[in-house]
Amino acid sequence: MFRRRLKEIIARRAERGPILKRLRELVTSTEVLDAQQFSVKLREDISKAEAYVLILSPFLKTKPVKLFLDYEEVKKRVDEVKIVVVTKPAGEVYDKAEHEKCIETLRKGKIEVFEKEKLHFKAVIIDDKILYIGSINPLSVMIAEYLPEDYMLRFVSEALTTEVVEKAIGKENFEKYVAVE
């Protein structure tokens, strides 16, 4: 019974695939990115940001944080758009000293940092319209050292971004993170 149903599902997918792909392209732009592709695309999106970049990275590592701050796109935009990092408190990570140092380094680099307990969600939101969600900790992966088997999904969708803000981050938290001083 399940084999017949499975064959039907696979046949329907093959039949609808091209139609669904065109529909998806009309409604939402999506991409699946490995760590290297994510790094390149994120830099490009930061260079085009208009108001804010919100990065949720539970874990921080020294080299990726310094590399991020050295990106030309970040250096040029840090005074033009609000760049915010949300991460775990140092007490929740294995290497507390390194995590604290990374938070300090980000703040010295004019990046606003919020610490959120029990954070596990990995995402980047740019200007309410670009959303990255996946398994890559944006500020703890150093692709020069290794290429993890993690991915980020990139969406261009105000509707999906709004839904993630409301359901995964929380509207009050989000407004606190991107509030204008």
SEBA-913396 format. One line per field, with one value per residue: x, y, z of N, C-alpha, C, O in turn; residue number from 1; residue in one letter. Coordinates in Angstrom, 3 decimals. Example, Ala and Ser with C-alpha at 12.3 -4.5 7.8 and 13.67 -1.06 7.14 Angstrom:
BEGIN
nX	[13.190,12.850]
nY	[-5.690,-2.250]
nZ	[7.800,7.080]
caX	[12.300,13.670]
caY	[-4.500,-1.060]
caZ	[7.800,7.140]
cX	[13.200,12.900]
cY	[-3.300,0.030]
cZ	[7.800,7.870]
oX	[14.236,13.409]
oY	[-3.319,1.138]
oZ	[8.465,8.039]
num	[1,2]
residuo	[A,S]
***
This chain:
BEGIN
nX	[0.823,1.846,3.905,2.684,1.468,3.723,4.922,2.971,3.217,5.840,5.569,3.714,5.259,7.249,5.666,4.535,6.743,8.173,6.183,5.772,8.302,8.443,6.354,7.345,9.539,8.238,6.949,8.747,12.216,14.638,17.575,19.952,22.723,26.130,28.716,30.793,29.576,27.560,29.024,30.026,27.639,26.367,28.106,27.750,25.027,25.143,26.541,24.574,22.638,20.093,19.054,19.352,21.226,20.742,22.173,21.980,23.830,24.621,27.090,30.403,33.527,36.960,38.626,36.692,35.061,36.866,37.538,35.043,34.699,36.742,35.877,35.425,32.882,31.539,33.088,32.637,29.881,29.193,28.855,26.723,24.498,22.598,24.203,23.737,24.407,23.204,23.763,24.701,24.918,28.128,28.408,27.052,28.489,31.195,33.907,34.267,35.898,36.929,34.536,33.559,35.614,35.209,32.695,33.392,35.230,33.528,31.875,33.755,34.219,32.058,29.691,26.554,25.760,23.742,22.928,21.413,19.779,19.849,19.858,19.653,18.999,19.952,20.481,20.124,18.917,18.040,17.059,14.242,13.597,15.393,16.310,18.194,18.355,19.441,21.900,24.362,26.505,26.849,29.054,31.004,32.123,34.907,35.829,38.252,39.691,38.195,35.510,32.391,29.708,27.327,24.495,22.920,19.761,18.651,16.338,14.319,11.947,9.462,7.183,7.815,10.016,8.785,7.121,9.030,10.242,8.082,7.394,9.746,11.768,10.494,8.462,8.814,11.481,12.823,12.217,13.572,16.211,16.668,16.052,16.003,18.289]
nY	[-1.196,1.333,1.590,1.973,4.419,5.997,5.925,7.356,9.869,10.550,10.597,12.680,14.794,14.982,15.731,18.180,19.661,21.589,23.588,24.335,25.316,27.629,29.088,29.409,31.052,33.364,34.125,33.900,34.234,31.768,30.164,27.569,27.392,26.540,26.754,28.357,29.623,30.934,32.804,34.501,35.448,36.654,38.794,40.284,40.937,42.453,44.647,45.904,46.524,48.492,49.454,47.700,44.876,41.835,39.411,36.173,34.240,31.698,30.723,31.994,32.492,33.369,33.832,33.802,35.975,38.147,38.092,38.684,41.332,42.471,42.392,44.269,45.120,45.186,47.006,49.335,49.675,49.748,52.211,53.180,51.502,49.657,47.145,44.164,41.643,38.684,36.494,33.633,33.894,34.083,32.247,29.997,28.600,26.451,27.441,29.937,32.237,32.814,33.341,35.598,37.404,37.597,38.845,41.305,42.162,42.430,44.508,46.572,46.891,48.358,46.952,46.116,44.081,41.528,39.377,36.276,33.946,30.378,30.329,28.923,29.128,29.845,32.435,35.110,38.323,40.786,43.999,43.438,41.876,40.035,36.816,34.504,31.177,28.365,25.813,26.859,28.529,31.793,33.388,31.673,29.847,28.998,29.014,28.775,27.038,24.697,23.140,23.030,20.603,22.036,24.144,27.103,28.495,30.853,33.352,35.643,37.391,39.196,38.387,35.820,36.507,38.180,36.298,34.596,36.396,36.918,34.320,32.808,34.480,36.438,39.202,41.337,40.925,41.195,43.882,45.149,44.469,45.741,48.360,51.886,54.114]
nZ	[0.000,0.942,-0.883,-3.361,-2.839,-2.377,-4.913,-6.314,-5.122,-5.871,-8.650,-8.893,-7.913,-9.896,-12.019,-11.179,-10.542,-12.368,-12.559,-9.876,-9.322,-10.957,-9.793,-7.172,-7.721,-8.467,-6.129,-3.893,-3.577,-3.378,-2.073,-1.596,0.357,0.809,3.358,2.286,0.069,1.452,2.966,0.945,-0.261,1.916,2.482,0.166,0.452,2.816,1.874,0.450,2.269,3.786,6.222,8.505,9.818,11.201,13.094,14.199,16.063,17.892,18.860,19.133,17.607,17.717,15.309,13.093,13.925,13.908,11.189,10.054,10.977,9.532,6.925,4.018,3.314,5.754,7.212,5.686,5.983,8.676,9.955,8.615,8.586,10.999,12.688,14.248,16.624,17.986,20.567,22.608,26.217,27.754,29.823,28.991,27.138,26.037,25.915,27.729,28.106,25.530,24.188,25.586,24.943,22.191,22.120,23.233,21.272,19.033,19.958,20.215,17.556,16.726,16.628,17.750,20.501,21.774,24.421,24.642,26.524,26.218,23.450,20.277,17.690,14.399,12.276,9.855,9.352,7.089,6.622,6.819,4.622,3.547,4.440,6.145,7.096,8.888,9.542,9.985,12.138,12.014,12.956,13.877,12.226,10.338,7.261,6.023,7.512,7.655,5.841,6.776,6.962,6.793,6.091,4.780,4.190,1.940,1.749,-0.035,1.074,2.417,3.783,4.826,6.398,8.285,9.524,10.696,12.451,14.174,15.156,15.751,16.784,18.246,18.558,20.412,21.303,18.836,18.171,20.222,19.585,17.099,17.576,17.259,18.579]
caX	[0.000,2.668,4.726,1.850,1.308,5.013,5.059,2.062,3.814,7.008,5.053,3.111,6.358,7.860,4.689,4.328,8.024,8.418,5.162,6.073,9.531,8.086,5.543,8.242,10.345,7.383,6.556,9.899,13.491,15.324,18.840,20.582,24.123,27.084,29.378,31.547,28.602,26.894,29.926,30.065,26.325,26.123,28.890,27.057,23.793,25.516,26.925,23.354,21.694,19.617,18.765,19.929,21.635,20.604,22.823,21.794,24.918,24.769,28.491,31.359,34.926,37.820,39.007,35.564,34.623,37.823,37.375,33.801,34.960,37.679,35.238,35.238,31.450,31.185,33.783,31.976,28.472,28.965,28.384,25.567,23.373,22.745,24.599,23.477,24.659,22.578,24.530,24.513,25.790,29.374,28.230,26.403,29.348,32.339,35.054,33.694,36.845,36.950,33.231,33.547,36.546,34.546,31.663,34.133,35.779,32.414,31.458,34.795,34.049,30.806,28.590,25.773,25.651,22.778,23.099,20.113,19.908,19.325,19.767,20.187,18.565,20.993,19.791,20.491,17.811,18.502,16.036,12.902,13.273,16.313,16.362,19.011,18.088,20.107,22.692,25.660,26.683,27.533,30.300,31.888,32.655,36.060,35.916,39.648,40.185,37.418,34.223,31.444,28.581,26.172,23.941,21.972,18.775,18.488,15.029,13.955,10.510,9.035,6.189,8.511,10.814,7.854,6.690,10.159,10.377,6.999,7.308,11.027,12.556,9.590,8.369,9.419,12.933,13.256,12.155,14.664,17.472,16.865,15.547,16.821,18.597]
caY	[0.000,2.543,1.680,2.580,5.835,6.631,6.098,8.446,11.130,10.820,10.964,14.018,15.749,15.141,16.432,19.549,20.309,22.828,24.589,24.817,26.108,28.952,29.756,29.802,32.180,34.544,34.475,34.007,33.793,30.936,29.541,26.719,27.801,25.939,27.788,29.272,30.416,31.787,33.902,35.412,36.072,37.531,40.019,41.028,41.491,43.520,45.833,46.523,46.754,49.871,49.880,46.865,43.482,41.156,38.101,35.303,33.266,31.279,30.535,32.931,32.071,34.534,34.073,34.246,37.307,39.122,38.093,39.419,42.758,42.913,42.466,45.641,45.420,45.506,48.257,50.450,49.819,49.770,53.540,53.531,50.645,49.044,45.739,43.611,40.218,38.066,35.287,33.080,34.434,33.308,31.163,28.846,27.984,25.694,28.323,31.207,33.341,33.169,33.918,36.959,38.198,37.840,39.862,42.556,42.525,42.916,45.827,47.528,47.082,49.095,46.018,45.984,42.663,41.127,37.997,35.644,32.616,29.198,30.580,27.883,29.528,30.464,33.169,36.495,39.063,42.069,44.938,42.829,41.217,38.929,35.935,33.288,30.243,27.100,25.198,27.530,29.608,32.767,33.954,30.682,28.957,29.549,28.116,28.580,25.904,23.526,23.439,22.163,20.077,22.819,24.964,28.165,28.772,32.290,33.716,37.043,37.314,39.960,37.595,34.783,37.196,38.603,35.110,34.147,37.373,36.746,32.992,32.251,35.457,37.171,40.596,42.228,40.775,41.778,45.348,45.551,44.303,46.687,49.676,53.059,54.823]
caZ	[0.000,1.007,-2.101,-4.395,-2.446,-2.594,-6.369,-6.691,-4.658,-6.713,-9.981,-8.790,-7.777,-11.223,-12.856,-10.687,-10.288,-13.123,-12.226,-8.530,-9.387,-11.486,-8.787,-6.091,-8.176,-8.474,-4.777,-3.009,-4.120,-2.395,-2.450,-0.598,0.308,1.742,4.169,1.434,-0.678,2.434,3.285,-0.204,-0.449,3.059,2.272,-0.889,1.026,3.755,1.094,-0.071,3.363,3.866,7.585,9.560,9.641,12.483,13.005,15.352,16.042,19.279,19.226,18.539,17.611,17.505,13.910,12.266,14.352,13.364,9.737,9.795,11.181,8.501,5.609,3.530,3.343,7.135,7.545,4.999,6.342,10.121,10.352,7.781,8.951,12.316,12.638,15.568,16.808,19.152,20.872,23.949,27.257,27.862,30.780,28.367,26.116,26.555,26.121,28.195,27.907,24.106,23.847,26.144,24.144,20.905,22.362,23.414,19.952,18.214,20.469,19.822,16.114,16.542,16.443,18.973,20.866,22.793,24.873,24.852,27.112,25.535,22.012,19.393,16.360,13.576,11.210,9.558,8.743,6.557,6.144,6.767,3.359,3.274,5.593,6.092,8.190,8.643,10.601,10.093,13.104,11.153,13.476,14.500,11.187,9.620,6.108,5.629,8.279,7.254,5.228,7.476,6.197,7.193,5.017,5.075,3.169,1.785,1.221,-0.210,1.319,3.587,4.512,5.591,7.407,9.329,10.250,11.527,13.540,15.132,15.767,16.208,17.543,19.129,18.110,21.413,21.212,17.568,18.263,21.117,18.880,15.990,17.973,16.964,19.833]
cX	[0.868,3.515,3.946,1.693,2.605,5.241,4.179,2.657,4.994,6.567,4.461,4.197,6.999,6.952,4.572,5.616,8.256,7.425,5.460,7.330,9.234,7.279,6.417,9.067,9.532,7.106,7.756,11.138,14.187,16.615,19.294,22.083,24.981,27.814,30.122,30.607,27.877,27.746,29.937,28.741,26.005,26.866,28.219,25.784,24.086,25.866,25.710,22.329,21.337,19.428,19.442,20.315,21.582,21.146,22.586,22.804,25.176,26.220,29.375,32.759,35.769,38.119,37.835,35.045,35.557,37.721,36.137,34.035,35.919,37.071,35.042,33.775,31.001,31.821,33.070,30.576,28.217,28.490,27.135,24.318,23.649,23.082,24.543,23.771,23.947,23.285,24.186,25.329,27.017,29.236,27.605,27.276,30.559,33.519,34.549,34.603,36.878,35.651,33.143,34.443,35.920,33.459,32.314,34.681,34.685,31.989,32.481,34.718,32.738,29.611,27.852,25.578,24.627,23.060,21.726,20.323,19.245,19.131,20.375,19.911,19.689,20.307,20.449,19.267,18.359,17.296,14.640,12.595,14.197,16.469,17.238,18.632,18.836,20.908,24.066,25.599,27.484,28.877,31.141,32.488,33.780,36.320,37.340,40.236,39.476,36.109,33.197,30.340,27.290,25.738,23.095,21.017,18.609,17.153,14.969,12.442,10.170,8.056,6.872,9.364,9.936,7.400,7.798,10.356,9.322,7.057,8.622,11.820,11.702,9.626,9.031,10.937,13.459,13.280,13.240,16.006,17.699,16.352,16.553,17.027,18.095]
cY	[1.261,2.703,2.339,4.080,6.605,6.882,7.244,9.801,11.516,11.240,12.370,15.090,16.025,15.954,17.904,20.340,21.604,23.943,25.189,25.677,27.510,29.752,30.246,31.020,33.467,35.045,34.765,33.519,32.977,30.382,28.668,26.946,27.010,27.085,28.815,30.192,31.389,33.010,34.956,36.169,37.031,38.848,40.899,41.685,42.604,44.792,46.586,46.839,48.235,50.356,49.028,45.488,42.865,39.742,37.342,34.176,32.832,31.172,31.508,32.348,33.258,34.814,34.493,35.638,38.370,39.216,38.891,40.924,43.327,42.960,43.922,46.057,45.822,46.838,49.466,50.718,50.025,51.137,53.970,52.721,50.049,47.570,45.208,42.117,39.781,36.732,34.790,33.883,33.524,32.120,29.909,28.137,27.328,26.600,29.731,32.398,33.773,33.852,35.367,37.894,38.538,38.911,41.234,43.059,43.075,44.315,46.901,47.842,47.759,48.201,45.923,44.486,42.496,39.679,37.438,34.226,31.559,29.405,29.406,28.230,30.250,31.126,34.524,37.120,40.414,42.832,44.342,42.079,40.065,38.138,34.734,32.451,28.963,26.629,25.833,28.602,30.686,33.282,32.938,29.715,29.673,28.634,27.922,27.358,24.612,23.988,22.504,21.671,20.741,23.695,26.081,28.252,30.280,32.548,35.220,37.047,38.091,39.153,36.542,35.406,37.625,37.415,34.593,35.098,37.105,35.410,32.492,33.209,36.133,38.638,41.557,42.152,41.462,43.299,45.893,45.512,45.390,48.095,50.764,53.812,56.227]
cZ	[0.000,-0.244,-3.229,-4.111,-2.697,-4.085,-6.861,-6.313,-5.545,-8.111,-9.953,-8.671,-9.132,-12.139,-12.468,-10.539,-11.040,-12.787,-10.855,-8.509,-9.895,-10.469,-7.638,-6.479,-8.217,-7.062,-3.881,-3.742,-3.037,-2.966,-1.285,-0.736,1.291,2.454,3.326,0.648,0.240,2.744,2.174,-0.338,0.693,2.897,1.218,-0.335,2.029,2.998,0.566,1.023,3.444,5.296,8.645,9.046,11.036,12.322,14.301,15.231,17.483,19.745,18.463,18.665,17.169,16.036,13.033,12.635,13.784,11.847,9.340,9.913,10.136,7.099,5.222,3.618,4.740,7.534,6.939,5.543,7.828,10.625,9.593,8.108,10.331,12.120,14.064,15.560,18.080,19.352,22.273,24.963,27.396,28.809,30.197,27.334,26.778,26.882,26.459,27.881,26.438,23.710,24.344,25.335,22.785,21.040,22.485,22.064,19.048,18.656,20.130,18.334,15.748,16.210,17.774,19.251,21.979,23.152,25.221,25.355,26.244,24.030,21.245,17.928,15.625,12.391,10.995,8.909,8.324,6.023,5.971,5.478,3.006,4.561,5.273,7.308,7.875,9.832,10.765,11.177,12.376,11.651,14.245,13.487,10.458,8.428,5.609,6.336,7.918,6.638,5.857,6.548,6.656,6.029,5.586,3.892,3.124,1.109,1.018,-0.118,2.580,4.432,5.382,6.695,8.583,10.171,11.168,12.705,14.601,15.864,16.354,17.089,18.606,18.766,19.093,21.385,19.969,17.645,19.185,20.373,17.819,16.311,17.618,18.272,19.788]
oX	[0.669,3.820,4.485,1.773,2.575,5.709,4.591,2.604,5.132,7.149,4.677,4.076,7.260,7.423,4.515,5.580,8.513,7.800,5.408,7.408,9.722,7.496,6.252,9.273,10.082,7.037,7.772,11.101,14.315,16.741,19.047,22.655,24.612,27.551,30.085,30.830,27.609,27.236,29.867,28.732,25.437,26.301,28.139,25.505,23.354,25.524,25.802,21.258,22.171,19.618,20.040,19.829,22.285,20.639,22.950,22.655,25.876,26.535,29.127,33.123,35.337,37.887,37.964,34.634,35.100,37.810,36.180,33.615,35.912,37.681,34.546,33.463,30.164,31.163,32.915,30.130,27.121,27.787,26.554,23.201,24.798,22.340,25.204,23.429,24.068,23.394,23.467,26.334,26.923,29.886,27.623,26.834,30.894,34.070,34.425,34.129,36.856,35.667,32.706,34.077,36.089,33.322,31.837,34.599,34.892,31.771,32.109,35.106,32.340,28.645,28.468,25.267,24.638,23.388,20.972,20.964,18.216,18.317,21.484,20.538,20.307,19.635,21.215,18.650,19.044,16.607,13.927,11.451,13.811,16.725,17.046,18.592,18.864,20.635,24.855,24.739,28.679,29.755,31.894,33.283,33.624,36.962,37.604,41.159,40.096,35.656,33.137,30.081,26.282,26.508,22.620,21.421,18.444,16.877,15.514,11.741,10.545,8.092,6.532,9.421,10.312,7.306,7.525,10.608,9.631,6.798,8.605,12.475,12.153,10.694,9.728,11.613,14.424,14.252,13.766,16.830,18.814,16.232,17.768,16.069,18.262]
oY	[2.154,3.829,3.166,4.905,7.738,7.955,8.015,10.754,12.678,12.157,13.158,16.166,17.178,16.766,18.774,21.565,22.632,25.114,26.407,26.654,28.486,30.953,31.375,31.918,34.551,36.252,35.778,32.507,33.437,30.158,28.995,26.725,26.833,28.255,30.009,31.400,32.529,34.130,36.155,37.388,38.100,39.912,42.117,42.848,43.592,45.891,47.777,47.368,49.108,51.540,49.559,45.005,43.308,38.966,37.814,33.275,33.527,31.495,31.808,31.784,34.059,35.927,35.463,36.397,39.377,40.307,39.682,41.693,44.532,43.508,44.718,47.200,46.713,47.693,50.495,51.866,50.440,51.204,55.012,53.205,49.956,46.836,45.725,41.412,40.423,35.935,35.452,34.492,32.317,31.093,28.859,27.166,27.619,26.542,30.591,33.445,34.967,34.838,36.254,39.040,39.652,39.777,42.209,44.250,44.080,45.198,48.025,48.928,47.741,48.644,45.677,43.718,43.214,38.862,38.037,33.409,31.807,28.718,28.963,27.669,31.163,30.464,35.012,36.525,41.095,42.384,44.725,41.683,39.193,38.698,34.047,32.963,28.523,26.994,25.389,29.481,30.508,33.583,33.299,28.851,30.812,27.593,26.992,26.721,23.549,25.105,21.323,22.252,20.071,23.954,26.015,28.101,30.917,32.025,35.982,36.750,37.693,39.225,36.396,34.879,37.448,37.517,34.194,34.658,37.068,35.358,31.805,32.781,36.366,39.243,42.484,43.179,42.223,43.931,46.981,46.415,45.892,48.929,50.574,54.111,56.973]
oZ	[-0.824,-0.638,-3.965,-5.021,-3.177,-4.465,-7.727,-7.090,-5.926,-8.689,-10.873,-9.256,-9.473,-12.936,-13.337,-10.422,-10.414,-12.739,-10.684,-7.764,-9.325,-10.303,-7.175,-5.663,-8.021,-6.829,-3.181,-4.442,-1.903,-4.170,-0.124,-1.804,2.452,2.176,3.621,0.578,-0.139,2.779,2.444,-0.508,0.467,3.154,1.374,-0.623,2.087,3.434,0.266,0.725,3.203,5.571,9.581,8.024,11.944,11.512,15.378,14.406,18.219,20.890,17.296,19.697,16.340,15.566,12.285,11.757,13.241,11.285,8.398,9.048,9.881,6.181,6.019,3.953,4.888,8.125,7.596,5.562,8.206,11.633,9.894,7.925,10.763,11.468,14.965,14.611,19.123,18.420,23.021,24.595,27.171,28.610,30.838,26.719,27.927,27.982,25.587,27.441,26.142,22.973,23.610,25.073,22.289,20.176,21.903,21.764,18.369,17.825,19.792,17.901,14.583,15.589,18.811,18.341,22.979,22.291,25.988,24.696,25.615,23.411,21.544,17.030,16.173,11.599,11.826,8.026,9.087,5.107,5.043,5.257,2.228,5.627,4.269,8.427,6.726,10.975,11.599,11.136,12.144,10.843,15.150,13.857,10.017,8.572,4.847,5.828,7.881,6.891,5.514,5.494,6.880,5.104,6.720,2.739,4.164,0.029,1.817,-1.086,3.682,5.660,6.556,7.806,9.741,11.394,12.300,13.826,15.792,17.067,17.376,18.039,19.727,18.678,18.680,21.435,20.033,17.231,18.951,20.518,17.673,15.413,17.674,18.985,20.752]
num	[1,2,3,4,5,6,7,8,9,10,11,12,13,14,15,16,17,18,19,20,21,22,23,24,25,26,27,28,29,30,31,32,33,34,35,36,37,38,39,40,41,42,43,44,45,46,47,48,49,50,51,52,53,54,55,56,57,58,59,60,61,62,63,64,65,66,67,68,69,70,71,72,73,74,75,76,77,78,79,80,81,82,83,84,85,86,87,88,89,90,91,92,93,94,95,96,97,98,99,100,101,102,103,104,105,106,107,108,109,110,111,112,113,114,115,116,117,118,119,120,121,122,123,124,125,126,127,128,129,130,131,132,133,134,135,136,137,138,139,140,141,142,143,144,145,146,147,148,149,150,151,152,153,154,155,156,157,158,159,160,161,162,163,164,165,166,167,168,169,170,171,172,173,174,175,176,177,178,179,180,181]
residuo	[M,F,R,R,R,L,K,E,I,I,A,R,R,A,E,R,G,P,I,L,K,R,L,R,E,L,V,T,S,T,E,V,L,D,A,Q,Q,F,S,V,K,L,R,E,D,I,S,K,A,E,A,Y,V,L,I,L,S,P,F,L,K,T,K,P,V,K,L,F,L,D,Y,E,E,V,K,K,R,V,D,E,V,K,I,V,V,V,T,K,P,A,G,E,V,Y,D,K,A,E,H,E,K,C,I,E,T,L,R,K,G,K,I,E,V,F,E,K,E,K,L,H,F,K,A,V,I,I,D,D,K,I,L,Y,I,G,S,I,N,P,L,S,V,M,I,A,E,Y,L,P,E,D,Y,M,L,R,F,V,S,E,A,L,T,T,E,V,V,E,K,A,I,G,K,E,N,F,E,K,Y,V,A,V,E]
***
